[in-house]
Amino acid sequence: VVMLNATEGISITNGSIRKFYVDTTGNVTFDGRLNITNGDGETTLLEAFRDINGGILTLHGTAGNQLAKIGATNDGGGVYGGNVSLYDNSGLKGVDVGMFVGGGYITLANGNPNQTARLRSDAALGPALEIGANMIDAALASE
């Protein structure tokens, strides 16, 4: 059902659920997926949607390749924080910043697991720097 009302705005409902709504001040609220294309109606530049963890926002290049993703993270036991991932044109994740229970991390990668660097701060374990398979514990490094 589409409703136009000069004092309330524009709304589209499915049964009693308001799926899309524009109020008279221009605020837009909708229940669904936002997909902005580059003008051809097919190549996605921006997506906003929800998944089982919460909201997800993805940004894409002009060819449609994903370059960034922002969303909620989950360790299997529940949502615990936000995450930002950055990708190159080939889809390789090069930067990952996020939260986990009791701390956070920054990961820099180039596709080779032995050349990955990760800085983390953990409430239980303390801070650490991991380079490839090697970890430098901050407590040991300060001795």
trRosetta pair geometry for C-beta under 8 A, 3 or more apart (Angstrom, degrees):
i j d omega theta_ij theta_ji phi_ij phi_ji
1 12 7.1 161 80 -154 47 51
1 13 5.0 -13 57 57 98 94
2 10 7.6 -13 -170 -170 87 89
2 11 7.6 170 -151 90 45 46
2 12 5.3 -16 -100 -102 70 80
3 8 8.0 -7 123 83 116 127
3 10 7.1 163 86 -155 58 45
3 11 5.0 -5 56 59 103 88
3 12 7.7 -180 19 -80 72 34
3 13 7.3 21 -2 -1 113 105
4 10 5.6 -8 -107 -107 67 80
5 8 4.0 18 91 41 128 100
5 9 6.5 7 64 42 85 30
5 10 7.7 175 28 -80 66 36
5 11 7.8 -5 15 11 108 99
6 24 7.6 58 169 -103 44 122
7 24 6.9 -49 -172 -52 25 146
8 11 7.3 -38 126 -16 116 117
8 23 7.1 -77 172 -133 51 70
8 24 6.9 -173 145 -34 8 104
9 21 6.4 77 101 -179 132 77
9 22 4.9 -156 177 97 119 59
9 23 4.3 -112 -49 -127 151 27
9 24 5.1 -131 -71 -45 85 60
10 20 7.8 -26 118 122 92 95
10 21 7.1 168 89 -150 57 42
10 22 4.5 15 49 47 98 102
11 18 5.5 -51 -165 -142 121 106
11 20 6.7 162 -153 90 49 60
11 21 4.5 3 -108 -107 90 81
11 22 7.6 -158 -69 27 54 58
12 18 7.5 110 74 -161 45 60
12 19 5.2 -54 100 65 93 99
12 20 4.2 21 39 49 108 103
12 21 7.6 -140 28 -63 62 54
13 16 6.8 -28 -179 -152 128 14
13 17 6.2 150 -159 77 80 42
13 18 5.2 -46 -97 -99 87 49
13 19 6.3 148 -122 5 27 85
14 17 5.2 -21 64 65 83 99
14 19 5.2 59 -7 -39 102 127
17 31 6.8 -60 159 44 111 160
18 21 5.2 17 167 -49 124 121
18 29 7.6 38 123 102 118 111
18 31 7.3 121 99 -5 58 118
19 30 6.3 19 152 -156 57 78
19 31 5.0 -95 -137 50 55 99
19 32 6.4 47 -174 -32 95 115
20 28 7.8 -20 -166 -167 79 89
20 29 7.6 162 -153 91 35 54
20 30 4.4 6 -107 -112 69 102
20 31 7.5 -117 -56 26 52 67
20 32 7.5 -23 -67 13 92 126
21 28 7.3 156 85 -155 53 46
21 29 4.7 -9 60 61 101 94
21 30 7.0 178 21 -77 63 58
22 26 7.0 -19 -171 -142 96 30
22 27 7.2 164 -151 81 52 44
22 28 5.2 -14 -99 -101 80 74
22 29 8.0 179 -76 24 36 64
23 26 7.2 -41 73 25 72 20
23 27 4.9 9 35 52 109 94
23 29 7.9 41 -22 4 96 104
30 34 7.4 121 67 -68 128 92
32 49 7.8 -53 145 -119 42 85
33 47 6.8 -17 -177 -163 100 93
33 48 7.2 164 -160 82 54 52
33 49 4.2 -2 -117 -95 88 111
34 46 7.3 -23 120 118 103 95
34 47 6.7 152 86 -158 67 41
34 48 4.1 11 49 49 115 98
34 49 7.1 -159 29 -59 64 67
35 44 5.8 -70 -162 -118 93 104
35 46 7.7 167 -151 88 33 58
35 47 5.5 3 -105 -108 69 80
36 44 7.3 91 71 -155 48 64
36 45 5.2 -59 103 63 91 98
36 46 4.3 14 45 52 114 97
36 47 7.7 -150 24 -68 70 41
37 40 6.2 -110 153 57 123 61
37 41 5.4 122 80 -112 163 13
37 42 6.2 98 -145 41 141 24
37 43 5.6 110 -159 66 91 54
37 44 5.9 -60 -99 -94 69 38
37 45 6.3 127 -145 1 19 91
38 43 4.6 -21 20 84 113 113
38 45 5.3 117 -64 -49 77 116
38 62 5.7 91 -112 -147 151 70
38 64 7.9 -105 -9 -65 123 76
40 43 5.5 52 51 11 117 98
42 64 8.0 -43 124 -83 76 138
43 60 7.6 -155 165 117 79 136
43 62 7.2 32 143 174 142 46
43 63 6.9 -103 -151 -175 131 21
43 64 4.3 -114 -152 -65 84 105
44 47 5.7 6 -175 -50 134 102
44 58 7.9 31 138 98 128 112
44 60 5.1 82 105 23 81 154
44 64 5.5 79 44 -136 70 86
45 59 7.3 -10 163 -157 60 62
45 60 5.3 -134 -134 64 28 93
45 61 8.0 -87 -125 110 71 8
45 62 7.3 6 -100 -100 101 44
45 64 7.9 -81 -68 -100 48 52
46 57 7.4 -16 -167 -169 91 86
46 58 7.1 163 -152 86 44 57
46 59 5.8 -9 -103 -109 76 62
46 60 7.0 -146 -60 20 35 85
47 56 7.5 -4 111 111 99 96
47 57 7.2 168 87 -152 58 41
47 58 4.6 7 51 51 101 100
47 60 7.6 54 -8 -17 94 113
48 55 7.0 -7 -170 -169 86 103
48 56 7.2 171 -148 87 43 55
48 57 5.1 -4 -104 -105 81 77
48 58 8.0 -167 -71 23 42 63
49 55 7.6 161 92 -149 28 61
49 56 5.6 -16 67 59 73 99
50 54 6.5 -83 -144 167 88 26
50 55 5.5 -49 -99 -95 74 51
50 56 6.9 147 -115 11 22 84
51 54 7.3 -2 57 50 69 32
51 56 5.5 41 -4 -22 106 128
51 71 7.2 21 30 -163 117 142
52 74 7.4 -30 102 -20 98 165
53 56 8.0 79 66 -58 100 97
53 71 6.6 84 88 156 122 107
53 72 4.0 -164 141 90 105 109
53 73 6.7 13 -171 -105 153 2
53 74 4.6 -133 -101 -33 119 119
53 79 5.0 137 -157 -98 80 109
54 71 6.7 157 78 -172 91 80
54 72 3.6 73 38 -5 122 144
54 79 6.0 90 -25 -132 114 153
55 71 6.4 -150 102 -128 52 75
55 72 6.9 93 46 -15 55 103
56 69 6.8 -19 -167 -166 96 93
56 70 7.3 153 -157 82 48 53
56 71 4.0 -3 -108 -95 72 127
56 72 7.8 -92 -70 20 70 74
57 69 7.3 157 84 -155 52 45
57 70 4.6 -5 57 57 100 101
57 71 6.9 178 22 -65 61 76
58 66 5.6 -46 -175 -133 118 107
58 68 6.9 164 -154 89 50 57
58 69 5.0 -9 -105 -104 82 77
58 70 7.8 -169 -75 24 40 64
59 66 7.5 105 77 -154 44 61
59 67 5.5 -55 101 64 90 94
59 68 4.3 13 44 52 109 103
59 69 7.8 -148 22 -66 69 40
60 63 8.0 -120 162 72 99 51
60 64 5.3 -8 167 -157 138 32
60 65 6.1 151 -159 72 87 31
60 66 5.4 -50 -98 -93 83 43
60 67 6.2 138 -127 5 26 88
61 64 7.1 -39 70 26 69 18
61 65 4.9 0 35 55 111 88
61 67 5.4 97 -42 -40 86 124
61 89 6.6 0 -9 -116 163 82
63 89 7.9 53 46 -154 132 99
65 87 7.6 -131 151 110 96 124
65 89 5.7 70 98 -157 158 57
65 90 7.9 -22 -162 -76 146 8
65 91 6.5 -113 -163 -65 106 78
66 69 6.5 17 177 -53 123 101
66 87 5.7 51 108 44 82 148
66 91 6.8 60 55 -118 92 77
67 86 6.9 -5 162 -156 66 68
67 87 5.4 -138 -138 63 32 87
67 88 7.9 18 -128 -133 77 10
67 89 7.7 -5 -95 -85 96 48
68 84 7.2 -16 -166 -169 97 85
68 85 6.9 159 -154 86 49 56
68 86 5.4 -12 -102 -108 80 65
68 87 7.0 -152 -63 19 35 82
69 83 7.7 -2 110 110 92 97
69 84 7.4 163 85 -153 53 42
69 85 4.6 -1 54 55 98 102
69 87 7.7 48 -6 -16 96 111
70 82 7.1 -2 -173 -175 82 108
70 83 7.2 171 -149 88 43 55
70 84 5.2 -5 -104 -105 79 76
70 85 8.0 -165 -71 25 40 65
71 82 7.1 176 104 -150 24 70
71 83 5.8 -18 68 58 67 94
72 79 5.0 -6 165 -148 129 118
72 81 7.2 157 -151 94 67 27
72 82 6.1 -57 -102 -102 49 54
72 83 7.1 77 177 13 8 93
73 79 7.2 127 77 -147 40 66
73 80 6.5 -49 86 58 88 78
73 81 5.5 -11 44 72 107 76
73 82 6.8 103 -2 -176 93 8
73 83 4.3 95 -54 -34 110 123
73 98 5.3 72 -38 -167 153 130
73 99 6.4 173 41 63 129 74
73 100 7.2 -70 110 -85 139 63
74 77 7.8 -180 -176 47 77 44
74 78 6.7 -130 -140 125 88 14
74 79 5.3 -46 -88 -90 89 56
74 80 7.1 128 -110 10 41 82
75 78 7.6 -8 47 49 81 50
75 80 6.4 -1 -1 12 104 132
75 100 6.4 75 -62 -143 130 95
75 101 6.9 -74 8 -11 149 104
77 80 7.9 31 79 -40 90 121
80 99 6.2 -142 119 117 84 104
80 100 6.3 44 101 -155 136 35
80 101 5.1 -72 -157 -66 154 73
81 98 6.3 122 107 177 116 77
81 99 2.5 -93 150 79 162 129
81 100 6.7 -97 27 -56 135 19
81 104 7.3 -148 168 -98 162 89
82 98 6.7 -144 105 -136 47 69
82 99 5.9 63 42 9 53 116
83 96 7.1 -14 -168 -168 99 85
83 97 7.1 160 -154 86 51 52
83 98 3.7 2 -109 -105 82 114
83 99 7.2 -120 -66 24 69 70
84 95 7.7 -18 115 120 90 100
84 96 7.5 167 87 -151 54 40
84 97 4.8 -1 55 57 97 99
84 98 7.1 -174 24 -69 56 71
85 93 5.5 -39 -173 -139 113 115
85 95 7.0 160 -154 90 43 62
85 96 5.0 0 -108 -107 82 78
85 97 7.9 -167 -73 26 43 61
86 93 7.2 116 75 -153 42 65
86 94 5.9 -51 96 62 91 88
86 95 4.1 15 42 53 111 107
86 96 7.8 -145 24 -65 68 45
87 91 5.7 -19 -177 -150 133 29
87 92 6.3 147 -156 72 79 37
87 93 5.3 -47 -94 -92 81 52
87 94 6.7 133 -124 7 28 84
88 91 7.4 -41 70 24 66 19
88 92 5.0 0 36 55 105 94
88 94 5.8 69 -33 -25 95 127
92 109 7.7 -139 165 108 96 101
92 110 7.5 25 156 -166 138 36
92 111 5.2 -48 -143 -68 132 106
93 96 6.1 35 163 -56 121 106
93 109 6.3 34 102 62 78 128
94 108 6.8 2 167 -156 70 62
94 109 5.7 -146 -135 67 38 70
94 110 6.7 36 -123 -90 90 49
95 106 7.6 -24 -162 -168 83 84
95 107 7.2 150 -157 83 36 62
95 108 6.1 -6 -101 -106 68 65
95 109 7.8 -164 -62 26 28 76
96 105 7.5 4 110 107 92 102
96 106 7.4 156 84 -158 55 39
96 107 4.2 -3 57 54 102 108
96 109 7.3 22 1 2 106 115
97 104 7.5 16 -178 174 74 110
97 105 7.2 -169 -143 94 43 56
97 106 5.1 -2 -105 -108 82 75
97 107 7.7 -160 -68 24 41 67
98 104 6.5 -169 103 -151 38 79
98 105 5.9 -5 60 55 76 88
99 103 7.4 172 -153 102 62 36
99 104 4.9 -40 -103 -100 59 87
100 103 5.9 -5 63 68 86 78
100 104 7.0 160 19 -97 68 34
100 105 6.9 29 -2 -8 109 109
100 122 7.7 -18 77 -109 115 90
102 122 5.8 47 115 -164 108 62
102 123 3.4 -107 -169 23 104 113
102 124 5.8 34 145 -13 162 87
103 120 6.2 67 141 175 133 88
103 121 4.6 -162 -151 98 110 63
103 122 4.1 -88 -14 -99 160 41
103 123 5.6 -157 -49 -16 93 71
104 120 7.0 -165 99 -145 39 65
104 121 5.9 12 49 49 71 94
105 118 6.0 -6 -170 -173 114 99
105 119 6.7 158 -155 84 61 50
105 120 4.1 -16 -101 -100 92 89
105 121 7.7 -169 -76 21 53 59
106 118 7.1 168 85 -151 49 53
106 119 4.9 2 53 54 96 98
106 120 7.8 -168 24 -73 56 52
107 116 6.5 -6 -169 -176 98 107
107 117 7.3 161 -153 87 50 50
107 118 4.6 -9 -105 -104 80 90
108 116 7.0 166 85 -157 53 59
108 117 4.8 0 55 58 102 96
108 118 7.6 -166 24 -74 62 47
109 112 7.9 180 -171 48 79 49
109 113 8.0 -10 -141 -100 111 43
109 115 7.7 112 -149 94 54 78
109 116 4.6 -5 -105 -114 85 96
109 117 7.9 -162 -70 30 50 58
110 115 5.5 -33 42 100 113 125
110 116 7.6 -157 20 -81 67 61
112 115 4.3 44 85 22 111 110
112 116 7.3 -162 91 -36 57 76
113 116 5.6 -31 -152 -6 41 121
113 132 6.8 92 134 -140 62 68
113 133 7.9 52 137 -53 98 81
114 132 4.2 20 -162 -131 50 120
114 133 6.8 -27 -118 -12 71 90
115 132 6.2 15 -59 -75 22 97
116 130 7.6 -1 108 114 91 98
116 131 7.5 175 88 -152 48 40
116 132 6.2 123 44 -85 69 41
117 129 7.3 -14 -168 -174 89 90
117 130 7.1 159 -157 87 41 59
117 131 5.2 -5 -106 -106 77 75
118 129 7.3 160 85 -159 51 45
118 130 4.3 -4 57 57 99 105
118 131 7.9 -168 24 -71 65 37
119 127 7.7 -4 -176 -169 80 97
119 128 7.7 -178 -149 92 45 47
119 129 5.4 -12 -103 -108 73 76
119 130 7.9 -161 -70 24 30 69
120 127 6.8 174 95 -147 52 55
120 128 5.6 -4 59 57 92 84
120 130 7.3 19 5 -1 108 107
121 126 7.6 -56 -150 170 60 34
121 127 4.6 -19 -106 -96 74 84
122 125 4.1 19 87 46 132 93
122 126 6.3 -5 64 38 82 20
122 127 7.3 164 21 -81 66 31
122 128 7.3 -4 11 9 109 103
125 128 6.8 -30 127 -20 115 123
126 137 7.0 63 87 -167 120 91
126 138 5.8 -130 145 47 112 111
126 139 6.0 42 115 -33 165 107
127 138 4.2 41 80 -20 96 145
128 135 5.4 1 176 -173 127 106
128 136 6.6 158 -163 79 73 50
128 137 5.3 -33 -108 -110 99 51
128 138 6.1 -119 -82 -18 44 83
129 135 7.2 154 84 -157 43 57
129 136 4.7 -9 63 57 94 104
129 138 7.5 98 -7 -66 85 78
129 141 7.8 36 26 -42 113 156
130 134 6.9 161 -156 89 59 46
130 135 4.6 -24 -101 -101 82 79
130 136 7.5 -170 -80 20 34 66
131 134 5.3 -15 66 67 80 98
131 135 8.0 164 22 -88 58 33
131 136 7.4 25 5 -8 99 104
136 140 7.0 -133 -171 74 62 109
136 141 5.2 55 166 -64 106 123
137 140 4.4 73 70 12 98 106
137 141 6.7 -176 84 -13 47 88
138 141 5.6 -57 -140 38 33 112
138 142 6.4 28 163 -21 66 107
139 142 6.4 -61 -153 32 25 106
139 143 7.5 34 149 -33 57 101
140 143 5.9 -48 -161 12 39 116
